Amino acid sequence: MKPEYTIIGGGVVGCAVAYGLLKAGHRVTILDGGDRDHRASRGNFGLVWLSCKGLDAPHYAAWTRRSVGMWRTLADELLASTGIDVNLVQNGGYDFHFSESEMMARAAQYDHLRQVLSSDHPYEIWDRERLRQEEPTIGPNVVGAIYGAEDGHLNPLKLLKAYTQAITELGGERITRVQVKHIERDAHGRYQATTTDGRQFHSDKLVLCAGLGAAQLGPQVGLKAPVQPQKGQVLITEKMPPMMKRPSGIIRQVDEGGIQIGDSKENAGFDDQDTLAVTAAIAERAIAVYPFLAHTKLIRSWGALRVISPDGLPIYQQSDSHPGAYIISCHSGITLAAVHSYLLPLWLENDANQPDLEPFSEKRFEISEAR
């Protein structure tokens, strides 16, 4: 019989892993928190993004590109099994620049990455004239953009809905509005997760996909889980007709017509409230890119917390002291969902075809501390 899993955390990361394990024939129980928890899966930007990822960490760039390349298969598979279209569009994306020297410096980073990876890692330099052919409403101070042909975006709420429906259809169990307070081994050597309301859940293996909650639970099973919150604020406008062909890391037009604006970064602890000062700064930058935004109505804004490791890269680690207990943590849960569904089950089961995730283990932080 295949090992049974408990997954703590029911956001996109936990659901992606659960979906893959269920397809591989495992029994899976997801323990998820309540609506008041910090939920990056409901507050994120919805990008399936390769550009700028891993420019100084080639192994992360390669891992990201692997997932981006699998995303169309995943979207089609979820549509076929659930009838939910996550509105994936992968027709490229932009990294806008207001300075020619900064744009060329970024291009040099891409060139170096290509050399290290010995690959055709995709990017093109588009000057202002080339960019205006695609985006005629671009602002006068934008000198150009780096175009990433494999970038895209989707509707993250529809993705989460598709995953949860597929998990149910595959026989997975989702327990919601629960908080895990303690993890230990039971008398039979299985993992026992105890919730604040006294319920206990038992399984052969246990995976922490709890985002920021992993920092408290990880040490109970010998994992450091060195994750911290980073606040990002997001704005969304009234619904509009199509105004831009492609997304960027700071602006995109969602499938329902609104224009989403964001990409702020704040170290504010667990405060996820949006603030007027940051809202104004985000809006000002967006108007500099697309001046027509100055005349649109802002209808909603919110703050959300990213899950960030000390070096910003994902963490994939099995506990040395508690075999069968794992942590999976990243701040690019949407982009990496495809490899999490298709490849992480192989890693969790030590399959011969598993990906090499050693560079993403917690041991890299021990090396850093030693220096």
N, C-alpha and C positions, 0 to 999 in steps of 0.2 A: 504494500500500500504506500502511496506517495505521502510525503510529510504534509501535515496540516499546518497552516499559517495563521497567525494573528497579525494584522497590520494596524498599527496605531497611527491614525491620521487618515482622513477621508477626503483630502483635497485632490488636486490633479495628480500629484506625485504618488500618493497612496493608491488612488484609483487606477492609475496606469500600471503600477506593479501588480495590483490585484487582478486586473484584467488579463495580464499575461500569464499569471500563475493559474488562474481558472481555466484558461484555454489549454494549458499544459496538463490539466487533470488534477490539480490540487484542490483541497477544500480550503476556503479562505473566509475569515471573519474580519471585517473592518470595524474598528472602534473609532467613532468620530465625535467631535465636540459639538457645541451648540452654536447658534447664530451669532452670539456675542463674542465668540473667539476671534482672534486675529486670523483672517483668512486671505492669504495672498491669492488663492485661486479665484476669488470673487472680486479682487481689486486690481488685478494686473492689466497689462497693456495689450495682451492678446497677440503678441508677435511670435512668429516662427522664424527665428532670426539667426543668421550666420555672421553677418557683417560686424566687425569690431570684436567678435568673440575670440579670445585666445590669441590675440596678437603677440602677447609675450608669454604664452603658454601653448605651444603647438599641439600638445596632446589633447588639450581642451578644444582647440579649433577643429581637430580631426574628429573628435567624439561628437561635437555639435554638428558638423557637416554630415556625419553618418546618420544622425537623427533627422536632420532636415531632408535628406534624401529618401527617408522611409515614410515621410509624413503623408504623402498622397495615398499610399497603400493603406495607412491607418484610417484616414478620413473616409476613404471609400468603404473600408471594412465596417466601420461604425455606422455608416449610412445604410449599408446592406442589412446589418443585423438589428438596427434600432429604428431606422427610418428618420433619424435625426441628421440633418446636414449641418456640419459645424462651420460651413461657409469658409473653407480654406481657399485662399487665393495665393498662389506662389508665382507672381509675375515680376518679381524683383522689388528692391527697395533702395532708399537713399540714405546717405550720410551727408547732410548738408554742411557747407563750410562758408564762412564769411571772410576767410583769409586764404589767399593763394598759397602762402608758405605753410600754413597749417595743413592744408589739403595735401600738399606734396609730401609733407612729413608723414602723414597717415599712409599715403601710397607707398612710401619707403618701408613702412612696417609690413604692409602686405607683401611687398617684394621679398623681404627677409623671410616671412612665413612660407612663401612658396619655395624658397631655397631649402629651408629646414625640412619641410614636408616632402620635398621632391614631387610636388603636385601642381595642378592647375588651379589652386585655390582662387575662387572667382572674385574679380573686382575689375571695374573699369573707371577711369577718370573721365567724368563728363564736365566740360567747361560750361560757362554760363549759356552760350549759344546752344549747345547740345541739350542742356537741361531745359531750356525754354521751349524747345521743340516738343518736349513731352509735358511740361508743366508751364504753360504760358502765363499763369498768374503768379509766378514766383516773384519774390521781392527784389528790389534793385540792388540790395547789398549782398545778395547771395552770389558768390563768385563761381560756384559750381557744386558738384556732389560726387562722392564715390558711389557708384552704382553696384549693388550686389545682386547678381542675376538669380540667385537661389533663395533670396529672402521672401517672406510672405507674412500673412496674418490670418486670423480666424476670430470666431466668436467664442471667447473662453467659457461663458456661461452655458452655451450649447454643448461645448465639449464636455464639461462636467456633467451635464444632464445625460449626454450620450453614454459616457462611461458608467454612471450609476445605473442606468437602465440595462446596459449590456452585462454588468456584474450581476444584477438580479436575475437576468435571463439565463446566465451561466451557472446559477445556483449558489452564488456568493451571498453571504449574510452581512448586512450593514446595520450596525447598532449606532444610532445617532443620539446626540445630546448626552453623551457620557464623557467623564474625565477620568483618565487612568492616573492613579496616584502611586501605585506600587507594582513592581515587577519582580518576580522571584521564580525559582524552580520549585515545583511541587514534589511530593514524595516519589513520583514516578519519573522524575527527571525532565518533565515537560515544563514549558513556561506557563506561568500563571500571572495574568494581568488583572489587578483588582481596581475597580473603579471607586469613585468617591461615594457612590450609593451602596457599596458593599458587594456588588456583583463580581463574579470571578469568571475569567475566560481562559481556557487551557488550549495549548497547541504545542506541536513539536518544534516549530520555529516561530520567531517573532521579529518583525521588521518595524523599526521606528521611521515613520514618514510624517512625524508630528510637527514639522517645521520648527518654530521657536520653542515649542514644548519639549523638544528633544533634549534641550540643555538640562532640564531637571530629571528626565527619565533615563537618559543615556548612562550616567554614572552608576545607576543601579545594576547595570549589566556590563560594567567594565568599559564603557565607551565614553570618550571625553565630550563629544558633541559640542564643539566650541562654536556655537552659532549665536549671532547677535541680530537685533532688528535694525533695519535701515528704512526710514520712511520715504515714500514717494507720494506725490500728490498728482491728481489727475482731474482734468476738466473735460466736459463734453458739451457740445453746442446743440442748438436746435437741429432738427433733421433738414437736410438740404439735398438738392439734386447732385449727381456726381460732380465733384469739384477737383479731384486729384486722381491721377492714374495709379499711384503707388504709395505705400506707406513709407515712413521713415522711423527712426528710433524715437522721435519726439512728436510726430503728428501722423494720424491715420484717419481715414474716413471709414467708419464701421459699416457693416452690411445693412444696418437699419437706417443709415443716412446721416447720423450725427458725426461730428468731427471730434475725435478724442485727442487730447493734448496732455503731455506729461513729461516724465523723465527727470523729476527733481530727486535729489539725494540729500537726506538729512539724518544726522545722528541725534535722535530725539527720544531714545529709549523706547518705551512701549506706547508712547503718545501717537495715535494715528489720526488725530484731528487735522483737518485742513486749515490753513491759515491764510489770511488776506495777503500778507507780504509775498509768500511763495506763489500764491495764485496769480498775483499781479506780474511777478517775474516770468512765470510760465507763459502767461498770455502775451506779454511783451515780446518774448522770443518768438512765439508762434506767429505773431503779426509781422515780425521782421521777415519771416520765411514766406508767409502767404498774407499779404496786406488785406485781402478781402475779409479776413477774419475779424478785422476791426469793426465790421458792420454786422456781425452775427450775434445772436443772443446766446449767452451762456445759461444753460438750464440746470446743470448739476456739477458738483465737484466733490471729491472725496480724498481721503488719505488711506494708504494701506502700507503694511510693513513687509518689506522683503526679508528673506532669510539668508543671511550673509555669513560665510566662513571667514577666517582671518585673511585668506588670500583671494576671496571672492569666487573660488572654484567649488564644484560639487564635492561632496564627501560620500564615498562608498566604502564601508568598512564592516567586516565581521569581527565581533568581539573575540579577543584572544582568551579571556577568562571565562566567557560564556558562549561556547560554540553554538551556532544556530540563532544567535541574536545579532541583528544587523542595524546599521543606520544608513538611510538614503536621504540625503539632504542637498538641495540646490536652490538657487534663486531663478533658474530658467526652466521651471517645471513644464511650461507649455512647449517650448522648443524641444526639450529632451523627452517629451512624453512618448515619442515613437520608440526610441531605444529603450526606454524604461519598460514599455510593454513587450517589445520583441526580444531584447537581449538581456535584461536584468534577471529574468527567470533562469536563464542559463547560468549566470554567475551565482545566483542564490543556491542552485543545485549542483554547483561545481561541475558543470557539463564540460566535456572536452572542447566544445565550440564556444565556450564563454569568452567574453571580451576581457582584455587585460585592463583591469581597473586599479591595479596597484598604485599607479601615480596619483590616484585620487584618495588614497587611504589617509587615515588620521596620522599615520607615522610621519608624514611630511612636516607636520607641525612640531614634532619632537626634534627633527633635524634642524628646523628653523630656530627653535629655542636653544639648541646646543650651540649654535653659532653666536 
